[in-house]
């Protein structure tokens, strides 16, 4: 028995002038003049919530076979994460609709998505261009592959999304720091910060001067993570909390862009610590990090 569903997720605050766009085969953003037939589902939410969601111009649509990975909530999260990696685009999904097909033809359900991406005031870039969607699509294809693999980088994705959801800046920063460590770590023991910073610098920057700048940026931000974890919050001025989080978010955008743009790098980072260390050692050849 094939329980197949059409998934519809209205994209709120999705400001793109275009019509349809495919993130990958079968995962498409569509502009609807009229929403799909959702009769019988309105009673599950308030009228303002329903109208705000279903009045959206663009909807994320795809098909899903019951039990097959990635699950609908993962597809939606990966699309939103892909957009977030491009720039701070304030697009959200509040409701998800599942319309049954074939053996599930009589099934029709709605889910409310309670977790929403949090945004730093003053950083949102609301307008979406075609180039933004093309970049997001390339990220989505790579992220979906990592999600299906359920390896080390999938764990980093989960932590990154948790950081995007977190409304407390400390929690958000800790989640992003944990995601960075999940991507970059290759050994335990002393000198962790320096190892992570060196790996980061060599993955995201092409030459020694830019690598030095990236190294220092990572060390600075990872020290903020340590201040939070070890109870030294007094070291971070209140006026610096959100700017520090924004810097860490941009660091994660830069790191994920490097990972998702190279299949060779992504494959190496799915290896065990010994395999990772061998790869990262080759990447760092000839570079000496600042003292």
C-alpha positions as CSV (number, residue, x, y, z in Angstrom):
1,X,0.0,0.0,0.0
2,X,1.4,3.4,-1.0
3,X,0.4,6.2,1.3
4,X,1.3,9.3,-0.7
5,X,0.7,12.9,0.3
6,X,0.8,16.3,-1.4
7,X,2.4,18.7,1.1
8,X,1.5,22.4,1.1
9,X,3.3,24.9,3.3
10,X,2.4,28.6,2.9
11,X,5.5,30.8,3.0
12,X,4.9,33.9,5.1
13,X,7.0,37.0,4.6
14,X,8.4,35.6,1.4
15,X,9.0,38.7,-0.7
16,X,9.9,37.4,-4.2
17,X,8.3,38.8,-7.3
18,X,8.6,35.6,-9.3
19,X,6.1,32.8,-9.9
20,X,7.5,29.3,-9.4
21,X,10.9,28.1,-8.4
22,X,12.3,24.5,-8.0
23,X,14.7,23.9,-5.1
24,X,15.2,20.4,-6.2
25,X,13.2,17.9,-8.3
26,X,9.8,17.7,-6.6
27,X,10.4,20.5,-4.1
28,X,9.0,23.7,-5.5
29,X,7.9,27.1,-4.4
30,X,4.7,28.0,-6.3
31,X,2.6,31.1,-6.6
32,X,-1.1,30.4,-6.1
33,X,-3.8,32.8,-7.1
34,X,-6.1,30.6,-5.0
35,X,-4.9,28.3,-2.2
36,X,-5.3,24.5,-2.6
37,X,-8.5,22.8,-1.4
38,X,-8.1,22.8,2.4
39,X,-11.8,22.5,3.2
40,X,-12.5,21.0,6.6
41,X,-9.2,22.1,8.2
42,X,-10.1,25.7,9.1
43,X,-11.6,24.8,12.4
44,X,-8.2,23.7,13.9
45,X,-6.8,27.3,14.0
46,X,-8.0,30.8,14.7
47,X,-9.4,32.8,11.8
48,X,-6.6,35.4,11.9
49,X,-3.9,32.7,11.9
50,X,-5.6,30.9,9.0
51,X,-6.0,34.0,6.9
52,X,-2.4,35.2,7.5
53,X,-1.0,31.8,6.4
54,X,-3.3,31.0,3.5
55,X,-3.2,34.5,2.1
56,X,0.5,34.0,1.3
57,X,1.4,34.4,-2.3
58,X,4.0,31.6,-2.4
59,X,3.7,28.0,-1.1
60,X,6.3,25.4,-0.6
61,X,5.0,22.2,-2.3
62,X,6.3,18.6,-2.6
63,X,5.1,15.0,-2.4
64,X,5.9,12.6,0.4
65,X,5.5,8.9,0.8
66,X,4.6,7.9,4.4
67,X,7.7,6.8,6.3
68,X,10.2,7.9,3.7
69,X,13.1,10.2,4.8
70,X,13.5,13.1,4.8
71,X,10.2,13.8,6.6
72,X,8.0,16.8,5.7
73,X,9.2,18.8,8.7
74,X,12.8,18.2,7.6
75,X,12.2,19.3,4.0
76,X,10.6,22.5,5.3
77,X,13.5,23.2,7.8
78,X,16.1,22.5,5.1
79,X,14.4,25.0,2.7
80,X,14.3,27.7,5.5
81,X,17.9,26.9,6.5
82,X,19.0,27.2,2.9
83,X,17.4,30.7,2.7
84,X,19.0,31.6,6.1
85,X,22.4,30.6,4.8
86,X,22.1,33.0,1.9
87,X,21.1,36.0,4.0
88,X,18.7,37.0,6.9
89,X,15.5,36.4,4.9
90,X,12.5,36.5,7.2
91,X,10.5,33.7,5.6
92,X,8.5,31.5,7.9
93,X,6.1,28.5,7.8
94,X,3.4,28.4,10.4
95,X,1.1,25.7,9.0
96,X,1.7,22.6,7.0
97,X,-1.1,20.7,5.1
98,X,-1.0,17.1,4.0
99,X,-3.5,16.0,1.4
100,X,-3.7,12.3,0.8
101,X,-3.3,10.6,-2.6
102,X,-3.7,7.0,-3.9
103,X,-4.3,4.7,-0.9
104,X,-4.4,7.8,1.4
105,X,-6.9,9.6,-0.8
106,X,-9.4,10.3,2.0
107,X,-6.8,11.7,4.5
108,X,-6.3,15.4,5.0
109,X,-4.4,16.8,7.9
110,X,-2.9,20.1,9.2
111,X,0.1,20.7,11.5
112,X,1.0,23.9,13.3
113,X,4.7,24.6,13.3
114,X,5.6,26.1,16.6
115,X,9.3,26.6,16.1
116,X,10.1,29.8,14.1
117,X,13.4,31.3,13.1
118,X,14.4,34.2,15.4
119,X,15.8,37.4,13.9
120,X,18.1,40.0,15.2
121,X,16.5,43.5,14.9
122,X,17.9,45.6,12.1
123,X,19.5,42.7,10.2
124,X,16.6,41.4,8.1
125,X,16.9,41.7,4.3
126,X,13.4,41.1,3.2
127,X,13.7,41.2,-0.5
128,X,14.5,37.9,-2.3
129,X,16.1,38.0,-5.7
130,X,16.4,35.2,-8.3
131,X,20.1,34.8,-7.5
132,X,19.3,34.3,-3.8
133,X,17.0,31.4,-4.7
134,X,19.6,29.9,-7.0
135,X,22.1,29.9,-4.2
136,X,19.6,28.6,-1.7
137,X,18.7,25.8,-4.1
138,X,22.3,24.7,-4.3
139,X,22.5,24.7,-0.6
140,X,19.3,22.7,-0.3
141,X,20.4,20.0,-2.6
142,X,23.6,19.5,-0.6
143,X,21.8,19.7,2.8
144,X,19.2,17.1,1.7
145,X,22.0,14.7,0.8
146,X,23.6,15.2,4.2
147,X,20.2,14.8,5.9
148,X,19.6,11.5,4.2
149,X,23.1,10.2,5.2
150,X,22.3,10.9,8.9
151,X,26.0,11.3,9.6
152,X,28.0,13.9,11.5
153,X,27.0,16.8,9.4
154,X,23.4,16.1,9.9
155,X,24.0,16.6,13.6
156,X,25.6,20.0,12.7
157,X,22.5,20.9,10.7
158,X,20.2,20.1,13.6
159,X,22.3,22.2,15.9
160,X,22.4,25.1,13.4
161,X,18.6,25.0,13.0
162,X,18.2,25.0,16.8
163,X,20.4,28.1,16.9
164,X,18.2,29.8,14.4
165,X,15.1,28.9,16.4
166,X,16.5,30.1,19.8
167,X,15.1,33.4,21.0
168,X,17.6,33.7,23.8
169,X,20.9,35.0,22.5
170,X,23.0,32.8,24.8
171,X,21.2,29.6,23.7
172,X,21.5,30.6,20.1
173,X,25.2,31.3,20.3
174,X,25.9,28.0,22.2
175,X,24.0,26.0,19.5
176,X,25.9,27.7,16.7
177,X,29.2,27.1,18.5
178,X,28.3,23.4,19.0
179,X,27.4,23.2,15.3
180,X,30.8,24.7,14.4
181,X,32.6,22.3,16.6
182,X,30.6,19.4,15.2
183,X,31.8,20.4,11.7
184,X,35.4,21.1,12.6
185,X,36.5,18.8,15.4
186,X,38.9,16.0,14.7
187,X,40.5,15.3,18.1
188,X,40.0,15.6,21.9
189,X,42.5,17.1,24.3
190,X,44.1,20.4,25.0
191,X,44.3,23.2,22.4
192,X,40.7,22.7,21.1
193,X,40.1,26.4,20.3
194,X,43.3,26.7,18.3
195,X,42.6,23.5,16.4
196,X,39.0,24.6,15.5
197,X,40.1,28.1,14.5
198,X,42.9,26.8,12.3
199,X,40.6,24.4,10.5
200,X,38.0,27.1,10.1
201,X,40.5,29.6,8.7
202,X,41.9,27.1,6.2
203,X,38.5,26.0,5.0
204,X,37.0,29.5,4.4
205,X,39.9,31.7,3.4
206,X,42.3,31.3,0.4
207,X,45.5,33.0,1.6
208,X,47.5,33.7,4.8
209,X,46.3,37.2,5.5
210,X,42.6,36.3,5.2
211,X,43.2,33.1,7.1
212,X,44.8,35.1,9.9
213,X,41.7,37.3,10.1
214,X,39.4,34.3,10.0
215,X,41.4,32.6,12.7
216,X,41.3,35.6,15.0
217,X,37.5,36.0,14.4
218,X,36.9,32.4,15.4
219,X,39.0,32.6,18.5
220,X,37.2,35.8,19.6
221,X,33.7,34.3,19.1
222,X,34.6,31.0,20.6
223,X,35.8,32.8,23.7
224,X,32.3,34.3,24.0
225,X,31.0,30.8,23.9
226,X,33.3,29.9,26.8
227,X,32.3,32.9,28.8
228,X,28.6,31.8,28.6
229,X,29.3,28.2,29.4
230,X,31.7,28.9,32.3
231,X,29.7,31.6,34.0
232,X,31.7,34.6,32.9
233,X,28.9,36.6,31.3
234,X,30.3,39.8,32.8
235,X,32.9,39.6,30.1
236,X,30.3,40.4,27.5
237,X,28.8,43.9,27.6
238,X,25.0,44.0,27.2
239,X,25.5,46.2,24.1
240,X,27.7,43.5,22.6
241,X,25.4,40.5,23.0
242,X,23.4,40.7,19.8
243,X,26.3,42.0,17.7
244,X,28.3,39.0,18.9
245,X,25.5,36.6,18.0
246,X,25.3,38.2,14.6
247,X,29.0,37.7,14.0
248,X,28.6,34.0,15.0
249,X,25.7,33.6,12.6
250,X,27.8,35.1,9.8
251,X,30.6,32.8,10.7
252,X,28.3,29.9,10.4
253,X,27.0,31.1,7.0
254,X,30.6,31.3,5.8
255,X,31.5,27.8,7.2
256,X,28.4,26.1,5.8
257,X,28.9,27.8,2.4
258,X,32.4,26.2,2.3
259,X,31.1,22.8,3.3
260,X,28.1,22.8,0.9
261,X,30.1,24.0,-2.0
262,X,32.6,21.1,-2.0
263,X,31.4,17.5,-2.2
264,X,35.0,16.4,-1.4
265,X,35.1,18.5,1.8
266,X,31.6,17.3,2.9
267,X,32.6,13.7,2.3
268,X,35.8,14.2,4.4
269,X,33.9,15.7,7.3
270,X,31.6,12.7,7.4
271,X,34.6,10.5,8.3
272,X,35.7,9.5,11.8
273,X,38.2,11.7,13.7
274,X,41.3,10.0,12.2
275,X,40.0,10.5,8.6
276,X,39.0,14.1,9.3
277,X,42.3,14.8,10.9
278,X,44.2,13.5,7.9
279,X,42.1,15.6,5.5
280,X,42.3,18.8,7.6
281,X,46.1,18.4,8.0
282,X,46.5,18.4,4.3
283,X,44.3,21.5,4.0
284,X,46.4,23.3,6.6
285,X,49.8,22.5,4.9
286,X,52.0,25.5,4.7
287,X,49.8,27.7,7.0
288,X,51.0,28.8,10.5
289,X,48.3,30.3,12.6
290,X,48.9,33.5,14.6
291,X,50.2,33.0,18.2
